[in-house]
Each structure stands twice: as C-alpha cells, then as structure tokens.
Amino acid sequence: MRKEVPLIITFLAGAFFIADYFVPHTGFSHIAETINGWTIIVITFAYVLGVANVTRVNLDYIQRKGKDTPYKIILLICLLFMMTVGIVWGIAEGTIFDWFFINIYVPMQSMMFALLAFYIASAAFRAFRIRSTQAALLAITAVLVMIGRVPIGEAIWKDFSNFAEWIMNVPQLAGKRAILIGAALGAISTGLKVIVGLERTHLGAD
C-alpha cells in the first residue's frame, strides 16, 4: 500500500486536471481551485521541510569539520538572520529584510551572472572548434550573426544586419520551435507515464 496509494492519488489528480482543461464546466473549475489552494499549503510545508533539511545537512557537515565549514557557517547564519528579520519586521519595502535583499543579495546575484559570461565565452570557444560539418555551420552562423549585430558589419556590407536578422528570424526560429515542440512532447509523455504509473521515480527507491 505504501506504493499503491501515491499512485492512485497521482492518477486521480492527473486525470482530473486533464478533464478540467478540456471540459468547460464550472464544477470542475471550483474543485480545481480548491485543490490548487491545498497545493499551495503543501508547498509551504515543503519549504519548511527544505529549510530544516538544509540546516540539518549543513550542521552535520560542520560537525565533521570539512574544508568548506566556514561557508556552511555563513550560510546558516545568513539563513537564520534573514528568517528572523523577515518574521519579526516583515518583508515590505523599507524594512531591514528589504534593505539586505536590495543592497546585498541583488548585487551578489548580479556578480554571479557576470561570472557566467566568462563560462559562456569558454563554452562558446569549445563549441566553435571545427571538427565536423555541423560544427563548421555553427561557427560560421555564429560569426555572421555577431558581425551583423555590431557596427563593423554595416561597414562591411550595408545589409549585413538585415541578413543577421533573417538568420535569427527564419532558420534559428525554426530550429528553436522544433526543439520546443520536442520538449513539449517529452513533457507530455513523461506526465502521462507518471499518471498511469509507468514512471515511479518520484515515489523513491524500493
């Protein structure tokens, strides 16, 4: 029963929401809104469990005195501090929580995105190594688009920017839509497998 009950609940919930999407009936909509409210409550408790699990895992790591112990200590201190100020003084604009979020978290997030630019450049360099016909087409197309997006492209050929836009709007967009269609079909397939019980990894190991 430990496996069967979650499978039954998953099947009933999945079948109901599929029916709610295709059946225009107010009864389905009211029940769906109620279930969505329950889902929000469950997600809230999941956040609480997530915080508890993060705290437990990092405390265990600190007790083992691993090499990243200082970072774990900073993580727990910041987690406890932000939770405390958020609960006591709220998270509205102008509060202590808001000040730390705007002046510390947001700049650090921007710094992380700035560092990603170097990783993207490194990945692009590796991807542009011409070892096959596909890699050659990728490199040539990327160079044409980059030249068409900068002023030097206009100096070389007045319609270079229009050509780059054509590449982005026709072949690039066609490939992008093909990938999105494939991803959507994969998501539908995975969802149906979960609903009918063929995919059971979400239930955990036996």
C-alpha positions, 0 to 999 in steps of 0.5 A: 500500500505504501506504493499503491496509494501515491499512485492512485492519488497521482492518477486521480489528480492527473486525470482530473486536471486533464478533464478540467482543461478540456471540459468547460464546466464550472464544477470542475473549475471550483474543485480545481481551485480548491485543490490548487489552494491545498497545493499551495499549503503543501508547498509551504510545508515543503519549504519548511521541510527544505529549510530544516533539511538544509540546516540539518545537512549543513550542521552535520557537515560542520560537525565533521569539520570539512574544508568548506565549514566556514561557508556552511557557517555563513550560510546558516547564519545568513539563513537564520538572520534573514528568517528572523528579520523577515518574521519579526519586521516583515518583508515590505519595502523599507524594512531591514529584510528589504534593505539586505535583499536590495543592497546585498543579495541583488548585487551578489546575484548580479556578480554571479551572472557576470561570472557566467559570461566568462563560462559562456565565452569558454563554452562558446570557444569549445563549441566553435572548434571545427571538427565536423560539418555541423560544427563548421555551420555553427561557427560560421552562423555564429560569426555572421550573426555577431558581425551583423549585430555590431557596427563593423558589419554595416561597414562591411556590407550595408545589409549585413544586419538585415541578413543577421536578422533573417538568420535569427528570424527564419532558420534559428526560429525554426530550429528553436520551435522544433526543439520546443515542440520536442520538449513539449512532447517529452513533457507530455509523455513523461506526465502521462507515464507518471499518471498511469504509473509507468514512471515511479521515480518520484515515489523513491527507491524500493 
